[in-house]
Amino acid sequence: MASAKELSDFLKSSEKRAFKQVLYAVRDEDAALDIVQDAMIKLSQSYGDKNIEELPLLFTRIVQNCTKDWFRRQKVRNTWVTLFSKFKKNDADEDAHPEDFLENPETSSFGQESSKQLERMELSTILEKEIEKLPNRQREAFLMRYWEELDISETASAMGCSEGSVKTHCSRACHTLALALKKLGISF
Amino acid sequence: MNTLNQNPSTTINPHFAQKNSMNDLLIDQVGKTVARSLDKELAHLSPKVLQNLEKSREKALSVQKKSNQALSTGFFNINYESFNWLGTLLLICITVFLIADWQQQARLSDIVEVDAAILSDSVPPDAYADDGFKLFLKNMLARAEKANEQDDPAAVANSTEKNREKAPDPSLNQ
């Protein structure tokens, strides 16, 4: 069983990363803080008696689930708004789920943007923006695999998909980010 | 004869595998580079965010789940949950025992009451075992009811005299 100190140290080491990951997904600082708090409380309440080695994967899963729950609540809240908006115009993506919303930057427009803002923006800020633009599943797989340093099987378990899917998501995310880094003059 | 030419896949595989592994290495390199950059960014979180995260952590630690073993007392090593079950079961058993005992006591007191009434009555106890006496009592009661309905005192007196003549002498049965 993880002691109080071990749990505290683990949460201290993971909270910032978890907050940033959730922030990339929900793009709302207050919501991200609420989600991280919920995840920490759930981890402590339900799995506070587990061994310290089990906590990282459990916490990752809980954060993912809490984020999905937030999206579902947002979808319910926005239902009436969407309903009224139907009377105004035909929305092509009215059936789209918020968590599946894909945003792919046009490389040509990004190239023009980077040429204007390259001197002003730091590398990390640009990377954060690129990560935010990634599709949800690619972003989840990439962050869990390379930032949280989970292996492929753990990432697949946390995401509820196959190891092949994890590799595919990671590969596509890395290609997108590599293109962004290339435009900044960083090549591999 | 070149065996490799007979199986084209063997000539392709090494290059394909090499290309794949190079791709994987590049992907890993990109991933790790981005991860390092993101780690650096963590140092620039706002004080408000850091404060909120600290409060959340403290709240989470205050509700940490303790294992069942941690709740056990050192010497007796009692499992808290099983103790609850045992106590409940014991309470139920005691309650059932008390109810059964009370019912038995009530039954005994009823029997004692009836026995006392029989023994203290003017009619001898043996009369209650006599079928003829029971019939006599039955008939007497029936006539008393009829007389009450007719509301004739003379008829009631006559009926009781007749019942006494008809009833056999209980002393003859001894």
Interface residues (C-beta under 8 A of the other chain):
Chain A: M1 A4 L7 S8 L11 K12 E15 K16 R17 F19 K20 E29 L33 V36 Q37 M40 I41 L43 S44 Q45 S46 Y47 G48 D49 L123 S124 L127 E128 I131 F142 R145 Y146 W147 E149 C170 S171 C174 H175 L177 A178 L181 I186 F188
Chain B: N23 L26 I27 D28 Q29 V30 G31 K32 T33 V34 A35 S37 L38 D39 K40 E41 L42 L45 V49 L50 N52 L53 K55 S56 R57 K59 A60 L61 V63 Q64 K65 K66 S67 Q69 A70
